[in-house]
Amino acid sequence: MKKSFLIIVMLFQYFIVNGQNKDEVKNNIYFTTIGLFEGTYERNINKKSSFGITGLYSFSQKYDEDVNFQVSPFYRRYFGKKYASGFFTEGFATLGSTDGKQLTDINGDLTVNGGPDVIDLSLGLSIGYKWVVKSSVTFEVLFGMGGNLFNADKTDHNIINRRAIGMGYRF
């Protein structure tokens, strides 16, 4: 018991002495409301930059989002005064699956599903802003766009967008 307590105290002191929290997990609250789940892991390299990965999965087709899944590694550059917060720019790559070409009638009803799901790679840029509360709770807004590189002609989408209203935890 004493060893466990001593280890916990030493770990706590290590994190206090080393300063800033480096890891962050967050959820895109906006996408959750429209039937998608997007979770993100971000690792802060230093005060001004970080890298991470975002995973998105569609568990509902209620809101006509044509995306099936996406995996997006990214790199961010922060311009705020606090540690890894404030205004940022982001470069990202997305490997994702979207629905194939679809035709609808004048009422918006699907008439022809013109092909299988399409997997493509996209590159893009985003801008956003991150707020950090009490050095552990984070809020973020983000918007970005990118272009499909290989299979844009096989789907109705040649541009992808990234958008988020997120909430996370730094540890």
N, C-alpha and C positions, 0 to 999 in steps of 0.2 A: 504494500500500500504506500509506504514511504517512497519507494522507488518511482512508482507511478506519479505521485504528487510532485516529486522532484523533477521528473521528465516534463510534466505539464508546465511547471513554473519556468524551467529552462527554455522551453519552446516559446512560451509567452514573452519572455525577456528577449529572445532572439528576434521575434517579429517586431517588438517595440523598438529595439536598437536599430534594426535595419530600416526603419522608417516606413516608406509607403507600401501599400498593398499592391501586389503586382498582377494578380489574377482576377478576372471578372467573368461572371456568367449573367446572362440577361435573356429576357423573353420579350418578343415583339407583341405588345398588347393589342395594337391595331389589327394585326393579322389574325389573332385569336378570335376577335369578334366577327370575322368573315369566314371562318371555317378553315384556317390554315394554322399550322404551328411552326414558329420560327424561334429557334434557340441559338444563342451565340456564346462562344468562349473567346475572350480577349486577353492577351498577355501584354502588359506594359513593359516595353524595353527600357525606357527612360522617361524623363519628364515630358518629352515632346513627341514620342512615337510609340506605336504598338502594332501588333499583328494579331490576327485571329482567324476564326472560321465560323461561318454561319450555316446552319442546316435548316431547310424549309421542307415541310411535308403537307400535302393537302389531304385533309380527312373529311372534307365535305365539298360538294359541287354546288352548294346552294346559291352562291353569289357569282357564278359564271367566271371564276378564275380558271384560266386554261392551264395553269401550272400544275404539275404532278409532284415534282420534287426539285430541289436545288441545293447544291453545296457550293459555298462561296468563300474561299480564302481571301483575306484582305490585309492591306497595310494602311495605317493611319498616321497622319502628321497633325499634331495639336498645336494651336496657336494661343491658348489661354495662359493665364499667369499661374494657375494652380496645377498640381501634378496630374498630367494626362486628362485634362478637362478643357472646356471651352469650345470655341469654334475649331472644326477639323475638316480636312480633306482626306479622301480615301480612294485608293485604287483597288479594284477587285477583279477577280476572274470567277465566272460562274459556270459550273457544269450542271445542266438541268434538263428536265424532261417536260415538254409541253404537248398539248393535244395537236394532232395533225390538222390539215386544212378542213374547215367546216363551212357549209353553206346554210344560210337560214332564209326563211321566207319573209315576207313583208311584216308579219306579226312577231318575228324574232324566234320562231320555232325552228329547231334543227331539222333540215330536210336531207342533207347529205353529209356524212362523215367521210371526208375524202382521203383519209389515210391513217396509218398507225401513229402512235405517239412518237415524237421526234426528240432525240437527245442532241444537244449542241453545247458548244463552249462559247462564252461571251466574255468580253473585256469591257470595263467601264470605270467611271469616276463618280464619286458621291461627295456631297457636302453635308455637314450636320453640326449639331451642338450638343455637348454633354455637360450636365450638372452633376456635381458630387455633393451629397449631403452627409455630414458627419464622417467623412472619409471612407464610407463603406456602401451606402445606398446611392445608386446612380439612376438618372433619368436622361433619356436621349431622344432626339429627333434627327431624322436622316432622310435625304432624298438623293437618288442617283440614277444614271442611265448608262446602258451599255449596248453593244451591238453583237448579234449572233454572228459567228465567224464562218460556219460551214453549212448548215442546213436551213437557212432562213427561207429558202424557196419551198420547203416542204411543210411549212406551217404558216399560220396567219400572222405570226409575230417575227419581225426582224430586229426589233428593239426590245430589250428587257428593262425593267425599272426596279430599283431598290427603294423601298419606303419603309419607314419604321417610326413608331412611337414606342420606345422601349423602357423597361424598368429592370434594373439589375442589382447585383451585390458584388462588391469587391472584397477579396480576402487575401 
